[in-house]
Amino acid sequence: AAPPPSPSSQSALGAARGHAPREDGGAAGAAVAAAPGARPEACPQCPRCPRCPQGSPEERPQFPGASAEFAERLEFIQPQVLAGIPVYRVMDRQGQVIRDSEDPQLPKEQVLKLYKTMTLLNTMDRILYESQRQGRISFYMTNYGEEGRHVGSAAALDDADLVFGQYREAGVLLYRGYPLELFMGRQMPVHYGCRERHFVTISSPLATQIPQAVGAAYAIKRADASRAVVCYFGEGAASEGDAHAGFNFAATLECPIVFFCRNNGYAISTPTSEQYPARGPGYGLLSIRVDGNDVFGGGVNQPFLIEAMTYRIGHHSTSDDSSAYRSVDEVNYWDKQDHPISRLRHYLGRRGWWDEPQEQEWRKSSRKMVLEAFEQAEREPKPPPHLLFSDVYLEMPPRLRRQRQELQRHLETYGEHYPLQQFQK
């Protein structure tokens, strides 16, 4: 994920909002015209150069579906011989900037906001995970090891940019100022949404948000608004049909959208190596692979695909036991040697912006904040049942009105069989 000053994220998000990068055609794209009636001079090295008959416009392929050249040898493209996509990063594992020209030079206040958001998210994860194990909440999914990629990407967004998340993007909301107590409120755990912060409510089914995000981006393009859509999803969701449909529509309609794939190594128990090839270039999407553990690294109407390489340190969810399909040594490596929070902590320390006493004080105060919010949420009565039907559509459709009336009649008749005293009136 990348904050605004990062060259890679600025170019991607800026272009997605409608500000196309300038291109220099130069002499490379120019053809050498032959005199009328003259045969172009043959080239002994390259039969496709503009000086040769095969390089002339008349001899090049004219198929409307592809921009290519003819070939005289029958050769299939073998995926395994293609070089792996490089992983862009700014910092090494010790928080040292590798190339000064790539340092985003963020002010101290913004880097501290990134760090505090990441560590606050980590603290909230630990408390809510433990609360689920105690039976105090029904379900939870942690963000352990992935704090850098979504907090960093959130910093690269404008406040008005529309976010479609999956279920491991709580850091985006946290960075945008979403209150802690709302993470523990009326929604099903992990299924957050906030209209005021332009974050579309999360749905359980995988990849359904991808074509929806493309539709929203196309509407923004039609309205000529200076705004982008960011759609988060995991590498497992990229195997769903909705992902292919979304990529195809975004590419052909040139929608202002950034697809943000978090490749954390596992789709529940299925490793990346068994089900996820790089997809962006196949759809004509400008694509980049970044180090998702580097908070600085990730980050014309045109779609883009950012693949953030990271690692899911925690279990898939509270319903999962990842020890069944991966080793403890593997998890410990990422937790101890390549954690995004540790990397940014080193960066802050090298600049003298953070020390151990500040660390201890912040850890103590952030834990207190989360516990107070959780305890306050536990004291609140449950939301009234009729809210099951609101906040779904701008105008409630007739079928939902009928269902709400049926529930009301049912509770009036059989209310004594339900713990209605636990609910708000």
C-alpha atoms as one frame of an Amber mdcrd trajectory, in Angstrom:
protein
   0.000   0.000   0.000   1.331   3.455  -0.729   0.760   6.952   0.694   0.145
   9.865  -1.698   3.746  10.968  -2.323   4.781   7.507  -3.521   5.410   7.730
  -7.288   3.754   4.415  -8.074   0.556   5.044  -6.125   0.220   8.656  -7.244
   0.453   7.706 -10.902  -2.029   4.837 -10.571  -4.635   6.694  -8.536  -4.160
   9.940 -10.430  -4.646   8.203 -13.736  -7.666   6.346 -12.413  -9.262   9.688
 -11.537  -8.862  10.829 -15.133  -5.416  12.435 -15.194  -3.559  10.412 -17.799
   0.248  10.264 -17.754   1.848  11.940 -20.738   3.407   9.718 -23.339   6.296
  10.573 -25.607   5.794   8.985 -28.995   9.274   9.999 -30.173  10.934   8.626
 -33.252  10.500   5.028 -32.154   6.931   4.915 -33.386   7.561   6.629 -36.708
   7.685   4.687 -39.964  10.110   5.435 -42.776   8.041   6.092 -45.880   9.291
   4.848 -49.229   9.151   6.976 -52.363   6.047   6.376 -54.498   6.468   3.234
 -56.593   9.834   2.335 -55.041  10.520  -0.949 -53.290  11.737  -0.369 -49.722
  15.326  -1.292 -49.097  15.613  -4.778 -47.588  16.986  -5.149 -44.097  19.201
  -8.223 -43.534  18.613  -8.247 -39.747  14.932  -7.607 -39.115  12.261  -8.383
 -41.725   9.690  -6.453 -39.680  11.389  -3.077 -39.519   9.556  -0.151 -41.192
  11.955  -0.261 -44.144  10.857  -3.769 -45.154   7.712  -4.800 -47.029   6.542
  -6.868 -44.065   6.916  -3.834 -41.807   4.745  -1.600 -43.971   1.175  -0.896
 -42.825  -0.190  -3.012 -45.648   1.756  -6.087 -44.503   1.123  -5.784 -40.781
  -1.866  -7.581 -39.213  -5.030  -5.539 -39.571  -7.157  -7.580 -37.163  -9.298
  -5.219 -35.085  -8.956  -7.380 -31.954  -5.179  -7.261 -31.504  -2.136  -5.052
 -31.976   0.618  -7.433 -33.020   2.916  -8.579 -35.792   3.062 -11.653 -37.980
   5.342 -14.556 -37.079   6.851 -17.190 -39.359   7.543 -19.795 -36.668   4.883
 -21.874 -34.940   5.548 -21.226 -31.255   3.224 -21.490 -28.283   3.663 -19.171
 -25.339   4.665 -21.203 -22.308   3.581 -19.505 -19.049   6.306 -21.142 -16.970
   9.119 -19.605 -19.038   7.916 -16.059 -18.470   9.919 -14.116 -15.903   8.179
 -13.554 -12.584   6.639 -10.155 -12.005   9.034  -8.112  -9.838   7.904  -6.893
  -6.407   8.295  -3.134  -5.912   9.400  -1.960  -2.481  10.794   1.163  -0.854
  12.131  -0.185   2.463  13.999  -3.346   3.316  13.021  -5.518   6.275  15.000
  -3.316   8.672  13.136  -0.161   7.657  16.021   1.210   5.614  15.020   3.091
   2.455  16.753   1.300  -0.414  16.802   4.132  -2.947  16.569   7.741  -1.797
  14.706   8.786  -4.937  11.838   6.448  -3.976  11.510   7.759  -0.409   8.074
   9.454  -0.258   9.472  11.977   2.261   6.275  11.975   4.283   6.050  14.394
   7.191   6.520  13.002  10.673   2.834  13.498  11.567   1.620  11.344   8.677
   4.102   8.536   9.295   3.069   8.497  12.955  -0.579   8.315  11.888   0.242
   5.311   9.721   2.075   3.603  12.564  -0.568   4.325  15.187  -3.345   3.121
  12.890  -1.493  -0.129  12.186  -0.752  -0.806  15.847  -4.266   0.181  16.952
  -5.686  -2.252  14.399  -3.364  -4.945  15.718  -4.520  -4.272  19.287  -8.194
  -4.337  18.277  -7.641  -7.633  16.469  -6.131  -9.253  19.541  -8.909  -8.123
  21.872 -11.755  -9.078  19.529 -10.165 -12.431  18.702  -9.845 -13.208  22.407
 -13.428 -12.011  22.961 -14.705 -14.478  20.374 -12.823 -17.278  22.103 -14.551
 -16.239  25.328 -17.974 -16.427  23.650 -18.595 -12.671  23.893 -18.890 -12.190
  20.112 -19.899 -14.716  17.468 -17.185 -14.401  14.827 -14.071 -12.463  13.845
 -11.333 -12.257  11.210  -7.974 -10.739  12.103  -5.612  -8.646   9.979  -2.355
  -9.919  11.513   0.574  -9.388   9.173  -1.417  -7.377   6.639  -1.648  -4.060
   8.463   0.766  -2.324   6.093  -0.953  -2.941   2.801  -4.415  -1.579   3.596
  -3.402   1.230   5.950  -0.788   2.360   3.426  -3.229   2.162   0.530  -5.805
   4.131   2.523  -3.274   6.948   2.863  -2.989   7.126  -0.927  -6.728   7.701
  -1.380  -8.701  10.908  -1.407 -11.395  11.028   1.260 -14.116  10.983  -1.406
 -12.770   7.910  -3.216 -15.246   5.048  -3.028 -14.032   1.861  -1.343 -15.370
  -1.650  -1.939 -13.775  -3.967   0.616 -13.850  -7.694   1.188 -13.379  -8.619
   4.834  -9.809  -7.737   5.762  -9.827  -3.980   5.171 -10.682  -2.661   8.625
  -7.521  -0.545   8.505  -8.943   1.534   5.653 -11.904   2.512   7.806  -9.705
   3.038  10.857  -7.421   5.363   8.885 -10.471   7.338   7.753 -11.528   7.931
  11.358 -14.170   5.245  11.789 -14.894   5.105  15.572 -13.766   2.034  17.471
 -17.190   1.463  18.996 -18.767   1.090  15.554 -16.487  -1.860  14.786 -18.372
  -3.592  17.598 -21.853  -2.283  16.816 -24.977  -3.546  15.076 -23.368  -5.073
  12.002 -22.405  -8.713  11.762 -18.727  -8.885  12.813 -16.303  -7.840  10.055
 -19.144  -6.739   7.726 -18.531  -3.014   8.092 -19.963  -0.179   6.053 -20.026
   3.596   6.333 -21.747   5.916   3.894 -20.164   9.033   5.405 -16.682   7.598
   4.823 -17.520   6.262   1.354 -17.024   2.626   2.349 -19.575   0.246   0.817
 -20.918  -2.396   3.224 -19.043  -5.674   2.993 -20.837  -8.786   1.725 -20.026
 -12.363   2.723 -19.980 -13.981  -0.757 -16.570 -13.775  -2.404 -15.961 -11.373
  -5.292 -19.493  -9.972  -5.551 -18.034  -6.520  -4.864 -15.811  -6.601  -7.970
 -18.461  -6.105 -10.718 -20.342  -3.755  -8.371 -17.211  -1.626  -8.004 -16.740
  -1.535 -11.765 -20.347  -0.401 -12.195 -19.794   2.383  -9.670 -16.598   3.407
 -11.469 -18.403   3.490 -14.812 -21.116   5.698 -13.280 -18.409   8.039 -11.979
 -16.883   8.150 -15.439 -20.245   8.946 -17.016 -20.722  11.736 -14.478 -17.223
  13.062 -15.288 -16.384  13.229 -11.570 -12.814  13.603 -10.339 -13.020  10.526
  -8.191 -11.749   6.950  -8.175 -13.030   3.600  -6.976 -10.795   1.159  -5.114
 -11.827  -2.482  -4.930 -10.073  -4.823  -2.485 -10.145  -8.599  -2.797  -7.988
 -11.615  -1.988  -6.126 -13.770  -4.462  -8.656 -16.548  -3.825 -11.530 -14.281
  -4.865  -9.742 -13.679  -8.171 -10.695 -17.235  -9.148 -14.400 -16.387  -9.000
 -16.333 -15.657 -12.177 -17.302 -12.220 -10.870 -13.626 -11.233 -10.893 -13.211
 -12.098 -14.558 -16.379 -10.233 -15.479 -15.267  -7.192 -13.500 -11.772  -7.119
 -15.022 -13.189  -7.438 -18.509 -15.763  -4.676 -18.088 -13.244  -2.342 -16.450
 -10.731  -2.815 -19.252 -13.158  -2.464 -22.148 -15.057   0.484 -20.624 -11.864
   2.127 -19.298 -13.298   2.727 -15.839 -11.526   4.807 -13.156 -10.888   1.927
 -10.774  -7.941   0.465  -8.900  -8.201  -3.273  -8.270  -6.251  -4.025  -5.102
  -5.479  -7.724  -4.734  -4.069  -8.774  -1.373  -2.082 -11.893  -2.090  -1.506
 -13.180   1.438  -0.458 -16.685   0.463  -3.609 -18.630   1.282  -7.260 -18.732
   0.249  -8.334 -20.249   3.566  -6.262 -23.456   3.251  -5.506 -23.351  -0.494
  -2.012 -21.966  -1.173  -1.507 -19.362  -3.867   0.628 -21.761  -5.896  -2.386
 -24.015  -6.542  -4.945 -21.524  -7.804  -3.743 -17.989  -8.577  -1.820 -16.923
 -11.678  -1.179 -13.241 -12.384  -4.304 -12.053 -14.219  -4.055  -8.329 -14.839
  -1.994  -8.247 -18.058  -4.264 -10.854 -19.644  -7.125  -8.369 -19.469  -5.104
  -5.418 -20.673  -4.907  -3.891 -17.191  -1.886  -1.864 -16.183  -0.514  -3.967
 -13.349   2.108  -3.754 -10.639   3.191  -6.116  -7.870   4.273  -4.461  -4.625
   5.592  -5.473  -1.227   2.456  -5.292   0.878   4.509  -5.424   4.080   6.139
  -2.129   3.074   3.675   0.614   3.988   5.373   2.906   1.440   5.640   0.348
  -1.340   2.147  -0.088  -2.782   0.761   2.257  -3.340  -6.948   9.255 -18.909
  -9.804   7.035 -17.277  -8.151   3.683 -16.976  -8.233   0.662 -14.660  -5.198
  -0.545 -12.721  -4.381  -3.698 -10.809  -2.159  -3.582  -7.733  -1.149  -6.938
  -6.302   0.151  -6.505  -2.751   2.304  -9.438  -1.682   1.876 -10.076   2.034
   1.263 -12.913   4.484  -1.733 -13.818   6.608  -0.179 -14.502  10.005  -3.492
 -15.213  11.714  -5.972 -17.965  11.003  -8.377 -17.333   8.136 -11.082 -16.668
  10.707 -12.118 -17.799  14.158 -13.602 -20.868  12.435 -10.216 -21.909  11.010
  -7.175 -23.752  12.395  -4.319 -22.961  10.034  -1.945 -25.402  11.745  -3.665
 -28.097   9.668  -2.140 -26.805   6.446   0.984 -24.775   7.323   3.861 -25.059
   9.754   4.490 -23.036  12.879   7.987 -22.203  11.586   6.493 -20.650   8.458
   4.169 -18.422  10.481   6.915 -17.483  12.945   9.182 -16.289  10.138   6.655
 -13.719   8.950   5.693 -12.723  12.473   9.274 -12.226  13.677  11.315 -11.424
  10.560   9.091  -9.616   8.067   6.223  -7.932   9.908   4.946  -4.621   8.439
   4.613  -3.005  11.866   8.210  -3.868  12.791   9.447  -2.476   9.491   7.754
   0.870   9.988   8.881   0.906  13.630  12.497   0.639  12.436  11.897   3.441
   9.934  10.587   5.724  12.682  13.484   4.839  14.958  16.085   5.647  12.304
  14.678   9.154  12.060  14.417   9.685  15.790  10.612  10.040  15.591   9.739
   7.195  17.986  11.403   5.564  20.966  10.718   2.776  23.430   8.993   4.906
  26.116   6.609   6.281  23.467   6.004   2.737  22.245   5.088   1.453  25.681
   2.835   4.421  26.413   1.025   4.086  23.078   0.524   0.331  23.444  -0.971
   0.873  26.893  -3.265   3.725  25.837  -4.421   2.045  22.610  -5.353  -1.126
  24.500  -7.322   0.971  26.970  -9.158   2.700  24.091 -10.187  -0.599  22.515
 -11.285  -2.161  25.808 -13.387   0.870  26.727 -15.076   0.810  23.317 -15.753
  -2.915  23.608 -17.181  -2.623  27.108 -19.393   0.252  26.004 -20.664  -1.816
  23.067 -21.439  -4.725  25.398 -23.545  -2.476  27.630 -25.635  -1.203  24.734
 -28.945  -3.022  24.109 -29.280  -4.786  20.803 -30.641  -2.709  17.904 -34.423
  -2.866  17.327 -35.456  -5.750  15.048 -36.987  -3.463  12.411 -33.467  -2.270
  11.519 -32.985  -5.608   9.770 -34.793  -4.028   6.823 -33.340  -0.512   6.743
 -29.999   0.789   5.472 -30.071  -1.673   2.586 -31.754   0.380  -0.129 -32.139
   4.129  -0.435 -35.882   3.512  -0.719 -37.231   0.326   0.855 -38.738  -1.902
  -1.875 -42.239  -3.395  -1.423 -40.982  -6.912  -0.646 -38.937  -5.655   2.316
 -41.877  -3.598   3.593 -44.024  -6.738   3.500 -41.362  -8.736   5.368 -41.069
  -6.025   8.020 -44.837  -6.068   8.539 -44.817  -9.879   8.803 -42.105  -9.752
  11.474 -44.011  -7.094  13.394 -47.194  -9.205  13.408 -45.213 -12.289  14.416
 -43.608 -10.525  17.379 -46.938  -9.082  18.479 -48.336 -12.614  18.587 -45.382
 -14.605  19.880 -43.231 -11.921  21.492 -43.129 -13.694  24.868 -40.979 -16.414
  23.297 -38.202 -13.973  22.387 -35.770 -11.991  24.631 -37.174  -8.654  23.419
 -36.067  -6.960  26.635 -32.497  -7.145  25.285 -33.439  -5.042  22.257 -33.988
  -1.332  21.849 -37.610  -0.278  21.411
